[in-house]
Amino acid sequence: MLVLFKGCVLWSLSAQCCPLVFPLCRYRALTFILTFLLYTSFHLSRKPISIVKSELHKNCSSVNELATIASSGSGQLPSLTSLHTDMDCSWKPFDKRNYKQLLGAMDYSFLCAYAVGMYLSGIIGERLPIRLYLTVGMLTSGLFTCLFGLGYVYNIHNLGFYIFVQVANGLVQTTGWPSVVTCISNWFGKGRRGLIMGLWNSHTSVGNILGSLIAGYWVSSNWGMSFIVPGIIIAVMGVVCFFFLIDGQTTQQLSSGSDLNPRLLQTREKITNTDKSVILCLCAGCLSLQGVIEFSLCLLFAKLVSYTFLFWLPLYITKAAHLDAKKAGDLSTLFDVGGIVGGILAGVISDKLGKRATTCAVMLLLAAPTLYGFSMISEFGLGPTIGMLLVCGCLVNGPYSLITTAVSADLGTHKSLKGNARALSTVTAIIDGTGSVGAALGPLLAGLLSAGGWDRVFYMLMTADFLALLVSIITDKSSGCK
């Protein structure tokens, strides 16, 4: 996988880098690969909760049947110890009948904190060294991810503990996205941005795949390790970030800036005042930029769909296809494989057409029938299920990937912002922060609606997909970033 990315990086650099500035090309390649790996570790550490859900609350019906048969065969009334309930094989406090709501509350805690923190993260991150800001975020995220796993080691059954860890982890994980997008955009100009960002943004799917495989390895034997190992990985990558990341501010020392992102280099040192008036003016300028609000709303609905799959797909496969936690986790990685293809495809098509919103609209339109098909997954065999996972991952994650990367970079470097070096991180935070509101609502609604049947969840997803399509059509007609 990395060989492919390195080859693509070198190919794209050959078109953008002057042979006289070869060190600059190497720094670009290093930045591309390193930021790819850094954000892969972020998603790798988010994925375990979706794999472990089916272990936190198991299906104990078979145990109940065995206990009933044993007691009836002996002719004795079953004792209290022989009456197996959900509490005997599930992890407290997720042993109750409202376990879906509790699991949904945990998702909501993380994602709500992430959404709130994202609006502030871009502003804070642009006023601190990106390398240090990102390093601290990764180290603390590793700490809280490990803490969740230690709940198993130390036999902790307090819901408040898990909610606290999720909220804290959601806040510190907001350091990641604005930082890496700003960093990668500082090194690459607008040429082939859709392709480059499409390749680069596949780190989300690669992280989800690795997170699923790592968590799935321990989920049945020791689910605590499903969190501890990813927590250690992201912490180690935080150390790597500290020693090796070149955040793009060094570019002025490497080149005059002729083939870098010129608007970001023109006035990087012009604005040094960090008082409240500057912050407010920057936010107001970004919000008034045509396309920011429209794409933010589109991402809200698109991310609602994507994150519902991220947090609930393994559990749905477990219940609908009657597979164990490990097999369901492994099968769910195909959705992310499709997501890699979708992100790259969306980037290439939008580069060719020059219309980001149109590309999103077409993919969202095609996603609707695949979402409906997913509601009938239990009626399919393994082959059609695999195909549908790949296609749905491609169509659902394509628009999400395009908006969070190429569109954010286009808007953050718009000429109306007059080269403000802080605008890119702020625009990224506004768009992704709004999208994270949808990401928080999706898993929460899934937990509430699934109690009445999974069909309701897919009706909700199709409604969100339609709303995203509607906003993207409006954006296509009105936005300056088509």
C-alpha positions as CSV (number, residue, x, y, z in Angstrom):
1,M,0.0,0.0,0.0
2,L,2.8,2.4,1.0
3,V,4.7,1.6,-2.2
4,L,1.7,2.7,-4.2
5,F,1.4,5.9,-2.3
6,K,5.1,6.7,-2.7
7,G,4.8,6.1,-6.4
8,C,1.8,8.4,-6.7
9,V,3.6,11.0,-4.6
10,L,6.7,11.0,-6.8
11,W,4.6,11.1,-9.9
12,S,2.6,14.2,-8.7
13,L,5.8,15.9,-7.4
14,S,7.5,15.5,-10.8
15,A,4.8,17.8,-12.2
16,Q,5.0,20.3,-9.5
17,C,8.7,20.4,-8.4
18,C,11.4,22.2,-10.2
19,P,14.6,20.0,-10.7
20,L,16.6,22.8,-9.2
21,V,14.7,22.5,-5.9
22,F,15.2,18.8,-5.3
23,P,15.3,19.1,-1.5
24,L,11.9,20.7,-1.7
25,C,10.6,17.7,-3.5
26,R,11.9,15.4,-0.9
27,Y,10.3,17.5,1.9
28,R,7.0,17.3,0.0
29,A,7.2,13.5,-0.3
30,L,8.1,13.2,3.4
31,T,5.2,15.5,4.4
32,F,2.8,13.6,2.2
33,I,3.8,10.2,3.6
34,L,4.2,11.3,7.2
35,T,0.9,13.2,7.5
36,F,-0.8,10.2,5.8
37,L,0.6,7.9,8.6
38,L,-0.2,10.3,11.3
39,Y,-3.9,10.6,10.5
40,T,-4.1,6.9,9.8
41,S,-3.2,6.4,13.5
42,F,-6.1,8.8,14.5
43,H,-8.7,6.7,12.7
44,L,-7.0,3.5,13.8
45,S,-7.6,4.6,17.4
46,R,-11.3,5.5,16.8
47,K,-12.3,2.3,15.2
48,P,-12.1,-0.2,18.1
49,I,-15.3,0.9,19.8
50,S,-17.4,-0.2,16.8
51,I,-15.7,-3.7,16.9
52,V,-16.0,-4.1,20.6
53,K,-19.8,-3.2,20.8
54,S,-20.9,-6.7,20.0
55,E,-18.6,-8.0,22.8
56,L,-19.9,-5.5,25.3
57,H,-23.4,-6.9,24.8
58,K,-23.5,-10.4,23.5
59,N,-26.5,-12.5,22.3
60,C,-27.1,-14.8,25.2
61,S,-30.2,-16.6,23.8
62,S,-28.2,-19.7,23.2
63,V,-26.9,-19.8,26.7
64,N,-30.4,-19.3,28.0
65,E,-31.7,-22.2,25.9
66,L,-28.9,-24.5,27.2
67,A,-29.7,-23.6,30.8
68,T,-33.4,-24.2,30.3
69,I,-32.8,-27.6,28.7
70,A,-30.4,-28.6,31.4
71,S,-32.9,-27.6,34.2
72,S,-35.9,-29.3,32.5
73,G,-33.9,-32.5,32.0
74,S,-33.0,-32.7,35.7
75,G,-36.6,-32.2,36.7
76,Q,-35.6,-29.5,39.1
77,L,-36.4,-25.8,39.2
78,P,-33.5,-23.8,37.9
79,S,-31.6,-22.0,40.6
80,L,-30.7,-18.4,40.4
81,T,-27.2,-19.2,39.3
82,S,-28.4,-21.4,36.5
83,L,-30.7,-18.8,35.1
84,H,-28.4,-17.1,32.6
85,T,-29.4,-13.6,31.7
86,D,-27.8,-11.0,29.6
87,M,-25.8,-9.9,32.7
88,D,-24.0,-13.2,32.7
89,C,-22.2,-12.8,29.4
90,S,-22.3,-9.1,28.7
91,W,-20.2,-6.3,30.1
92,K,-21.9,-4.1,32.7
93,P,-23.4,-1.5,32.4
94,F,-24.2,-2.6,28.8
95,D,-26.0,-5.7,29.9
96,K,-29.4,-4.0,30.0
97,R,-32.1,-4.1,27.4
98,N,-31.4,-0.5,26.5
99,Y,-27.8,-1.3,25.6
100,K,-28.2,0.2,22.1
101,Q,-29.0,3.6,23.7
102,L,-26.1,3.3,26.0
103,L,-23.7,2.4,23.2
104,G,-25.2,5.3,21.2
105,A,-24.6,7.6,24.1
106,M,-20.9,6.7,24.1
107,D,-20.6,7.4,20.4
108,Y,-22.5,10.7,20.9
109,S,-20.2,11.7,23.8
110,F,-17.1,11.3,21.7
111,L,-18.5,12.9,18.5
112,C,-20.3,15.8,20.3
113,A,-17.0,16.7,22.0
114,Y,-15.2,16.3,18.7
115,A,-17.7,18.6,17.0
116,V,-17.6,21.3,19.7
117,G,-13.8,21.1,19.9
118,M,-13.3,21.3,16.1
119,Y,-14.6,24.9,15.9
120,L,-11.9,26.0,18.3
121,S,-9.2,23.7,17.2
122,G,-8.5,25.5,13.9
123,I,-8.2,28.9,15.6
124,I,-6.0,27.5,18.3
125,G,-3.9,25.4,16.0
126,E,-3.0,28.4,13.7
127,R,-1.6,30.2,16.7
128,L,0.7,27.4,17.9
129,P,3.4,25.5,16.2
130,I,1.6,22.7,14.2
131,R,4.2,20.1,15.1
132,L,3.9,20.7,18.9
133,Y,0.1,21.0,18.7
134,L,-0.3,17.8,16.8
135,T,2.2,15.9,19.0
136,V,0.4,16.9,22.2
137,G,-2.9,15.9,20.7
138,M,-1.6,12.5,19.7
139,L,0.0,11.7,23.0
140,T,-3.1,12.6,25.0
141,S,-5.3,10.7,22.5
142,G,-3.2,7.7,23.0
143,L,-3.6,8.1,26.8
144,F,-7.4,8.2,26.7
145,T,-7.6,5.4,24.2
146,C,-5.6,3.2,26.5
147,L,-7.7,4.3,29.5
148,F,-10.8,2.9,27.8
149,G,-9.1,-0.5,27.4
150,L,-7.9,-0.4,31.0
151,G,-11.6,-0.5,32.0
152,Y,-11.4,-4.1,31.1
153,V,-8.1,-4.8,32.8
154,Y,-9.3,-3.2,36.1
155,N,-12.9,-4.5,35.8
156,I,-14.5,-1.0,35.7
157,H,-18.3,-1.1,35.1
158,N,-19.1,2.6,35.7
159,L,-20.8,4.2,32.7
160,G,-19.5,7.6,33.8
161,F,-15.9,6.4,33.4
162,Y,-16.4,5.4,29.8
163,I,-18.4,8.6,29.0
164,F,-15.6,10.7,30.5
165,V,-12.9,9.0,28.5
166,Q,-14.9,9.3,25.3
167,V,-15.5,13.1,25.8
168,A,-11.8,13.7,26.7
169,N,-10.7,11.7,23.7
170,G,-13.1,13.5,21.4
171,L,-11.7,16.9,22.4
172,V,-8.0,16.0,22.0
173,Q,-8.6,14.3,18.6
174,T,-9.7,17.6,17.2
175,T,-6.0,18.6,17.1
176,G,-5.5,16.2,14.2
177,W,-7.5,17.2,11.1
178,P,-7.0,21.0,10.9
179,S,-3.2,20.5,11.5
180,V,-2.6,17.8,8.9
181,V,-4.8,19.6,6.2
182,T,-3.0,22.9,6.8
183,C,0.4,21.1,6.7
184,I,-0.3,19.2,3.5
185,S,-1.8,22.2,1.8
186,N,1.1,24.4,2.7
187,W,3.4,22.1,0.7
188,F,1.2,21.5,-2.3
189,G,-0.4,24.1,-4.7
190,K,-3.7,23.8,-6.5
191,G,-2.5,21.7,-9.4
192,R,-4.0,18.2,-9.3
193,R,-5.3,19.0,-5.8
194,G,-8.3,16.6,-6.2
195,L,-6.1,13.7,-7.1
196,I,-3.4,14.4,-4.5
197,M,-6.0,15.0,-1.7
198,G,-8.0,11.9,-2.8
199,L,-4.9,9.7,-2.5
200,W,-3.9,11.3,0.7
201,N,-7.3,11.2,2.3
202,S,-7.4,7.4,1.9
203,H,-5.7,7.4,5.3
204,T,-9.1,7.5,6.9
205,S,-10.1,4.2,5.3
206,V,-6.7,2.7,5.8
207,G,-6.9,3.6,9.5
208,N,-10.3,2.1,9.8
209,I,-9.2,-1.1,8.2
210,L,-6.1,-1.4,10.4
211,G,-8.2,-0.5,13.5
212,S,-10.8,-3.2,12.6
213,L,-8.1,-5.9,12.2
214,I,-6.2,-5.0,15.3
215,A,-9.3,-4.7,17.5
216,G,-10.8,-7.8,15.9
217,Y,-7.7,-9.9,16.9
218,W,-8.3,-9.4,20.6
219,V,-12.0,-8.6,20.7
220,S,-13.2,-12.1,21.8
221,S,-10.3,-12.9,24.2
222,N,-9.4,-9.6,25.8
223,W,-11.2,-6.5,24.4
224,G,-9.1,-4.2,26.5
225,M,-6.2,-4.9,24.2
226,S,-8.4,-3.8,21.3
227,F,-8.0,-0.2,22.7
228,I,-4.6,-0.4,24.4
229,V,-2.7,-1.4,21.3
230,P,-4.2,1.4,19.0
231,G,-3.6,3.8,21.9
232,I,0.1,2.9,22.0
233,I,0.4,3.2,18.2
234,I,-1.0,6.7,18.1
235,A,1.2,7.8,21.0
236,V,4.3,6.4,19.2
237,M,3.3,8.2,16.1
238,G,3.0,11.4,18.2
239,V,6.7,11.0,19.1
240,V,7.5,10.4,15.4
241,C,5.5,13.6,14.6
242,F,7.6,15.6,17.1
243,F,10.9,14.6,15.6
244,F,10.2,14.4,11.9
245,L,7.2,16.6,10.8
246,I,8.0,19.8,8.8
247,D,4.8,21.8,9.1
248,G,5.3,24.0,6.0
249,Q,6.4,27.1,7.8
250,T,9.9,26.1,6.9
251,T,9.1,26.4,3.2
252,Q,10.1,30.0,3.1
253,Q,13.6,28.9,4.0
254,L,13.7,26.3,1.2
255,S,12.2,28.2,-1.7
256,S,11.1,31.6,-2.7
257,G,7.6,30.1,-2.9
258,S,7.1,30.3,-6.6
259,D,5.7,26.8,-6.9
260,L,4.2,26.4,-3.4
261,N,0.8,27.6,-2.4
262,P,1.5,31.3,-3.1
263,R,-1.4,32.8,-1.2
264,L,-0.3,31.0,2.0
265,L,3.2,32.3,1.7
266,Q,2.5,35.9,0.8
267,T,1.3,37.0,4.2
268,R,2.3,34.3,6.6
269,E,4.1,36.9,8.8
270,K,1.8,39.8,8.1
271,I,-0.7,39.0,10.8
272,T,0.9,38.4,14.2
273,N,-1.7,40.0,16.4
274,T,-3.8,37.3,18.2
275,D,-6.3,39.5,19.9
276,K,-10.0,38.7,19.8
277,S,-10.8,41.2,17.1
278,V,-8.5,39.5,14.7
279,I,-10.0,36.1,15.5
280,L,-13.5,37.3,15.0
281,C,-12.7,39.0,11.8
282,L,-11.0,35.9,10.5
283,C,-14.0,33.7,11.4
284,A,-16.5,36.2,9.9
285,G,-14.5,36.4,6.7
286,C,-14.4,32.6,6.3
287,L,-18.1,32.3,7.0
288,S,-19.0,34.9,4.5
289,L,-17.0,33.2,1.8
290,Q,-19.4,31.7,-0.8
291,G,-19.4,28.0,-0.5
292,V,-18.3,27.5,3.1
293,I,-21.8,27.3,4.7
294,E,-23.2,25.3,1.8
295,F,-20.4,22.7,1.8
296,S,-20.5,22.6,5.6
297,L,-24.2,21.7,5.5
298,C,-23.6,19.1,2.8
299,L,-20.8,17.5,4.8
300,L,-23.1,17.5,7.9
301,F,-25.5,15.1,6.2
302,A,-22.7,13.1,4.3
303,K,-20.7,12.6,7.5
304,L,-23.9,11.5,9.3
305,V,-24.1,8.6,6.9
306,S,-20.4,7.8,6.9
307,Y,-20.0,7.9,10.7
308,T,-23.1,5.8,11.3
309,F,-21.4,3.1,9.2
310,L,-18.1,3.7,11.0
311,F,-19.6,3.1,14.5
312,W,-22.4,0.7,13.8
313,L,-21.6,-1.4,10.7
314,P,-19.8,-4.3,12.5
315,L,-22.7,-4.6,15.1
316,Y,-25.3,-4.5,12.2
317,I,-23.4,-7.3,10.4
318,T,-23.2,-9.3,13.6
319,K,-27.0,-9.1,14.1
320,A,-28.2,-9.3,10.5
321,A,-25.7,-11.8,9.0
322,H,-25.3,-13.8,12.3
323,L,-21.5,-13.6,12.4
324,D,-19.2,-13.4,15.4
325,A,-17.5,-10.1,16.3
326,K,-14.2,-10.9,14.6
327,K,-15.7,-12.0,11.3
328,A,-18.1,-9.0,11.3
329,G,-15.2,-6.7,11.9
330,D,-13.1,-8.2,9.1
331,L,-16.0,-8.0,6.7
332,S,-16.7,-4.4,7.6
333,T,-13.3,-3.4,6.4
334,L,-14.5,-3.9,2.8
335,F,-16.6,-0.7,3.3
336,D,-13.4,1.2,3.9
337,V,-11.7,-0.5,0.9
338,G,-14.5,1.0,-1.2
339,G,-14.0,4.3,0.6
340,I,-10.4,4.4,-0.6
341,V,-11.5,4.0,-4.2
342,G,-14.3,6.5,-3.8
343,G,-12.0,9.2,-2.4
344,I,-9.5,8.9,-5.3
345,L,-12.3,8.6,-7.9
346,A,-14.0,11.7,-6.6
347,G,-10.8,13.7,-6.6
348,V,-9.9,12.6,-10.2
349,I,-13.3,13.4,-11.6
350,S,-13.6,16.7,-9.9
351,D,-10.2,17.7,-11.2
352,K,-11.2,16.8,-14.8
353,L,-14.6,18.5,-14.6
354,G,-13.5,21.4,-12.4
355,K,-16.8,21.0,-10.5
356,R,-16.5,19.7,-6.9
357,A,-20.2,20.1,-6.0
358,T,-21.4,18.3,-9.2
359,T,-19.1,15.3,-8.4
360,C,-20.6,15.1,-4.9
361,A,-24.1,15.3,-6.2
362,V,-23.7,12.4,-8.6
363,M,-22.1,10.1,-6.0
364,L,-24.8,11.0,-3.4
365,L,-27.5,10.2,-6.0
366,L,-26.0,6.8,-6.7
367,A,-25.6,6.1,-3.0
368,A,-29.3,6.1,-2.3
369,P,-30.2,2.7,-3.8
370,T,-27.2,1.0,-2.3
371,L,-28.3,2.2,1.2
372,Y,-31.7,0.7,0.6
373,G,-30.1,-2.6,-0.5
374,F,-28.1,-2.7,2.8
375,S,-31.4,-2.9,4.7
376,M,-31.9,-6.4,3.2
377,I,-28.3,-7.7,3.8
378,S,-29.6,-10.7,5.7
379,E,-31.3,-12.0,2.5
380,F,-28.1,-11.9,0.5
381,G,-25.3,-14.4,0.2
382,L,-21.7,-13.6,1.0
383,G,-20.8,-12.6,-2.6
384,P,-23.5,-9.9,-3.1
385,T,-22.8,-8.6,0.5
386,I,-19.1,-8.1,-0.3
387,G,-20.0,-6.3,-3.6
388,M,-22.5,-4.0,-1.8
389,L,-20.0,-3.1,0.9
390,L,-17.4,-2.1,-1.7
391,V,-19.9,0.0,-3.8
392,C,-21.6,1.6,-0.8
393,G,-18.2,2.5,0.8
394,C,-17.1,4.1,-2.5
395,L,-20.3,6.2,-3.0
396,V,-20.7,7.2,0.7
397,N,-17.1,8.1,1.4
398,G,-16.3,9.8,-1.9
399,P,-18.2,13.1,-1.3
400,Y,-17.1,13.1,2.4
401,S,-13.5,12.8,1.3
402,L,-13.7,15.4,-1.4
403,I,-15.3,18.1,0.8
404,T,-13.0,17.6,3.8
405,T,-9.8,17.9,1.7
406,A,-9.9,19.4,-1.8
407,V,-12.9,21.6,-1.2
408,S,-11.6,22.9,2.2
409,A,-8.3,23.6,0.7
410,D,-9.9,25.4,-2.3
411,L,-12.0,27.6,-0.1
412,G,-9.2,28.2,2.5
413,T,-6.9,29.6,-0.2
414,H,-9.6,31.6,-2.0
415,K,-8.4,34.9,-3.4
416,S,-11.0,36.9,-1.3
417,L,-9.1,35.9,1.8
418,K,-6.0,37.8,0.5
419,G,-3.5,35.1,1.4
420,N,-4.3,35.0,5.1
421,A,-2.2,32.1,6.3
422,R,-4.6,31.4,9.1
423,A,-7.7,31.1,6.9
424,L,-7.0,27.5,5.7
425,S,-7.0,25.9,9.2
426,T,-10.1,28.0,10.2
427,V,-12.1,27.1,7.1
428,T,-11.1,23.4,7.5
429,A,-12.3,23.6,11.2
430,I,-15.6,25.3,10.3
431,I,-16.4,22.8,7.5
432,D,-15.3,19.7,9.4
433,G,-16.8,20.9,12.7
434,T,-20.2,21.3,11.1
435,G,-19.8,17.9,9.5
436,S,-18.9,16.5,13.0
437,V,-22.3,17.6,14.2
438,G,-23.8,15.2,11.7
439,A,-21.2,12.6,12.7
440,A,-22.5,12.9,16.3
441,L,-26.2,12.8,15.4
442,G,-25.9,9.7,13.1
443,P,-24.6,7.1,15.6
444,L,-26.9,8.6,18.3
445,L,-30.0,8.3,16.1
446,A,-28.8,4.8,15.1
447,G,-28.8,3.7,18.7
448,L,-32.2,5.1,19.3
449,L,-33.9,3.9,16.1
450,S,-32.3,0.4,16.0
451,A,-34.3,-0.6,19.0
452,G,-37.4,-0.6,16.7
453,G,-35.6,-2.4,13.9
454,W,-32.7,-1.8,11.6
455,D,-35.0,-0.7,8.8
456,R,-35.6,2.6,10.6
457,V,-31.8,3.3,10.7
458,F,-31.5,2.9,6.9
459,Y,-34.5,5.2,6.3
460,M,-32.7,7.8,8.4
461,L,-29.5,7.3,6.3
462,M,-31.4,7.6,3.1
463,T,-33.1,10.8,4.3
464,A,-29.7,12.2,5.2
465,D,-28.3,11.2,1.8
466,F,-31.2,13.0,0.1
467,L,-30.6,16.2,2.1
468,A,-26.9,16.1,1.3
469,L,-27.8,15.7,-2.4
470,L,-30.2,18.6,-2.2
471,V,-27.6,20.9,-0.6
472,S,-24.9,19.9,-3.2
473,I,-27.3,20.7,-6.0
474,I,-27.9,24.2,-4.5
475,T,-24.2,24.6,-4.0
476,D,-23.5,23.6,-7.6
477,K,-25.7,26.5,-8.8
478,S,-24.5,29.1,-6.4
479,S,-21.0,28.4,-5.1
480,G,-17.8,29.8,-6.4
481,C,-16.2,26.4,-5.7
482,K,-18.0,24.2,-8.1
